[in-house]
Amino acid sequence: MKKYITSGTFTLIPHEIYTRERGIEALEGQFALQGEHVFNEYGYKDAVVAFALGKDIAGEDVYPFIVRLLEEAEGLEAFNKVVFHYSGAGNVAHIIICTGEELKLANSFKADSFESALYFLFLSIQQLHMNPRQCTVRVCSGINEEQEATIAKFFNGVEKNNLDNLIQ
């Protein structure tokens, strides 16, 4: 059984150019990794999620939470799919955006509030030249009614599937 942790130490690399060495090089170039790390990978469609976990938490079935959210994106039937997760405890927002079967974005952002996480969500959609009113968003964190109403004002549809209990 997979275990998921909140970690932003990952990168996506197209499958056709991925090598383990390239994945490690990309991670070391993007992140200030301190201490010993275990490098691993997860294949997703035409890409590979390369990630690094601290040696103390790494294991065969331990993955960054973005992997679970990528799996969640596959369950959406809309053409323009957005998967959004905000962790107040981890101060991180995860955002996945797909059009059809094509993965456009899978990223995490430091966000100290729900409003900051929404800012990154809208910025990501804008940079991809997409219209939120033509997107369905699946919110994968616990949100209150006010937060749900805020999101619903901007998107074509809002689905909820709180996955917070999967994060260790």
N, C-alpha and C positions, 0 to 999 in steps of 0.2 A: 504494500500500500504506500502510495506516495505521501510524503510530508512536504508541506510548503512553508517557507519562511519569507518574511518581508525583506526583500533585498533588491536594491537597484543596481547591483553589480552584475550586469548582463549586457550583451549586445547581440544583435541579429546580423548574420552574414548570409548572403545568398548561397544556396547549397552548391552551385556549380563552381564557386571559388573558395569554398570552405576547406580549410585544413586545420587540424588541431593547433598547429604552430601559429597559424594566422589568427585563430580565436584567442589564444593566450596573448599574442602580441597586441591585438586590439584591446583586450581587457586591461593589460598593463599600461597601454597608451592612454586610455580614457580614465582610469581610476588610480588613485593613490592607494594601492594595496599595501597594507602593513601587516606584518606577521606572515605566517605560513598559510597558504591557500591551496585548496584542491580545485582544479579546473575540470569542468564537466561540460556536457553538451546535451541538447534535446532537439531532435529533428521536428520541424513544423512546416508542412507543405514544402515550399521551395526555399526554405531558409533553415538555418541552424541557430538555436539560441545557445550561445556560449556563455557560461557563467562561472564565477569564482565564489567559493564559500570558504569561510574560515575553517581551518583544520579541525577545530573543536566542534563544529556543527555539521560538517560535511558527512555525507553517507551515501550509500548506493541509491536510496530512494528519497533523497532530499533535493528539492528544487526551489528556485525562486518562485514567488507567487505569480509572477507574470506567466509562467507555464500553465497554471490552472486557468488563468484568464484567457489565454489563447484557446484552450480547450472549450471554454465557455462561449467564445465567439463562434465556434463551429455550430453551436446550437441555435443561433439566431437565423431566422428565415428571411429577414428583410435584405434588400440589396445593399443599402448603406447601413453598416453595422458599427455600433460603437459600444465598447465595453469599458466601463468606468468603475474604478474602485478608489476610495479614499480611506486611509487609515490615520485617524487622529493620534493614535498611540505611536505610530511610526513616523508621523508627519510626512507621509508620502502619498502621491496620487499615481495610480497606474491607469494608462489609457491605451486602448487598442482600437484601431479603426480599420475596417475592411470595406471594399466595394466589390460586390459579387464574391468571388472566391479569392480575390487579390488582397493580400495584407499590405496596407498602406503605412501603418505606424504601430509600433509596440514600444512604449517608453514609460519611464517613471520620472516623476518630478518631485522635488522637495516642496512640500506645501504645509504651512503651519495652520491652515484653517480650511474648512470646507469651501469657503468662497475663493480662496487661492487655488484650490484644486479645480474648481469650475473655471477659473480664469485660464488655466492650462488646457482644460478640455476645449474651451471655445477657441483659444489661440491655435491649437492643433487642427481643429476642423477648418478654421479660416486659412491656415497655411496650406491645407490640401485643397483649397478652393471648393469646399463642400458647403451645402446649405443644411443647417441643423434641422430645418423643417422637413427635410427629406431623409432624415436619419432616425433610426430607432436606437435608443440607448438602453443598455442593460446595466443597471446599477447593482454592483456586487458587494456593497457594504451596507451596513445598517444606516438608514437615513430616517429622519422624522418627516411628518406630514408637510411641514413648511418647506423643507429641502426638496421633497418630492414635487411639490407644487411649483417651486422655482424652476426645476429642471423641465417639468412638463410644459411650461410656458414657451420653451424654445425648441423642443423636439417633436417630431411627428408622433412618436410613441415612446413610452417609458415602461420598462419591465424591471422587476426587482427580483434578485436572487442573492440574498445575503450569504456571502461565503466567508465572513469573518471567522467563523468557528473552525475553518480549515487551517488557519494560520497558526503556526506554533511559535 
